Structures are given as structure tokens and as C-alpha cells.
């Protein structure tokens, strides 16, 4: 979905009379540049792909949860709405 929305990000530059080089470059260059840099870094640093089953999500979870700040109760209706929204 992100790839599709990125491809149509600046579609208006392709309309007749709407060409803008700066918009084209800043919108579409990252779509080409990111994969090239990512693959280049993978080869340069020789980092292995970590499988999901090998990822560690449980070590130190008690410390992480202990460091979290408790939720503060809202002071008024605006705070309650903001907490609900966020």
C-alpha cells in the first residue's frame, strides 16, 4: 500500500504543463535510491537477515515495562478527549 501511494505521490507532474523537476526528483528519487542503498549496505557490511523466530522480544521486557510511566488520569474533558484521541 505504501509503495502504491508513493508512486502516485506527485502524479500531477506528469500532466501537460505541470512539469516540475524539483517535485519529480524529491518524490520519485527515493523510490529508486532506497533499495539501491539498502542492498548496497547489505553487501558492504555483510549483515545476515535475521529470521523472525530468531528475534528476541522477551529479554529485558520486565525492565522496559518498569521504566514506562503510568497513565495520568485526565484533569478535564479536554484532557480526556486528548487521551482518547491519542
C-alpha positions as CSV (number, residue, x, y, z in Angstrom):
1,X,0.0,0.0,0.0
2,X,2.8,2.4,0.8
3,X,4.5,1.6,-2.5
4,X,1.3,2.3,-4.4
5,X,0.7,5.6,-2.6
6,X,4.3,6.6,-3.1
7,X,4.1,6.0,-6.8
8,X,1.1,8.3,-7.1
9,X,2.5,10.9,-4.7
10,X,3.3,13.6,-7.3
11,X,1.3,12.3,-10.2
12,X,0.4,15.9,-11.2
13,X,3.9,16.5,-12.6
14,X,3.0,14.2,-15.5
15,X,0.1,16.3,-16.6
16,X,0.5,18.6,-19.5
17,X,2.1,21.9,-18.5
18,X,2.6,20.8,-14.8
19,X,6.2,19.5,-15.0
20,X,8.3,20.5,-12.0
21,X,11.8,18.9,-11.8
22,X,12.2,19.5,-8.1
23,X,8.9,17.8,-7.3
24,X,9.7,14.9,-9.5
25,X,13.2,14.3,-8.0
26,X,12.1,14.7,-4.4
27,X,9.0,12.4,-4.9
28,X,10.5,9.6,-7.1
29,X,14.2,9.5,-6.5
30,X,13.8,7.9,-3.0
31,X,11.8,5.1,-4.6
32,X,14.9,4.1,-6.6
33,X,17.6,5.3,-4.2
34,X,16.4,3.5,-1.0
35,X,16.5,-0.1,-2.5
36,X,19.9,0.6,-4.0
37,X,21.4,1.9,-0.8
38,X,19.8,-0.8,1.3
39,X,21.1,-3.6,-0.9
40,X,24.5,-1.9,-1.2
41,X,24.7,-1.6,2.6
42,X,23.7,-5.3,3.0
43,X,26.6,-6.3,0.7
44,X,29.1,-3.8,2.1
45,X,28.5,-4.7,5.8
46,X,27.7,-8.3,5.1
47,X,24.9,-8.4,7.7
48,X,22.7,-11.5,7.8
49,X,19.0,-11.4,7.6
50,X,17.5,-12.3,11.0
51,X,14.6,-14.6,10.8
52,X,11.5,-13.6,12.9
53,X,11.8,-16.8,15.0
54,X,15.4,-15.8,15.9
55,X,14.4,-12.3,17.0
56,X,14.3,-11.7,20.8
57,X,11.3,-9.8,22.0
58,X,11.2,-11.0,25.6
59,X,14.6,-10.3,27.1
60,X,14.5,-7.4,29.5
61,X,10.8,-6.9,29.0
62,X,10.3,-6.6,32.7
63,X,12.8,-3.7,32.8
64,X,11.2,-2.0,29.9
65,X,7.7,-2.3,31.4
66,X,9.1,-1.0,34.8
67,X,10.5,2.1,33.1
68,X,7.2,3.0,31.5
69,X,5.4,6.0,33.0
70,X,1.9,5.2,34.4
71,X,-1.0,6.9,32.7
72,X,-2.0,10.1,34.3
73,X,-5.8,10.5,34.8
74,X,-7.3,13.3,32.8
75,X,-7.9,16.6,34.6
76,X,-10.8,17.8,32.5
77,X,-12.9,16.8,29.5
78,X,-10.4,18.2,27.0
79,X,-7.6,16.1,28.5
80,X,-9.9,13.0,28.5
81,X,-10.7,13.6,24.8
82,X,-7.0,14.1,24.0
83,X,-6.1,10.8,25.8
84,X,-8.9,9.1,23.9
85,X,-7.7,10.5,20.6
86,X,-4.1,9.5,21.2
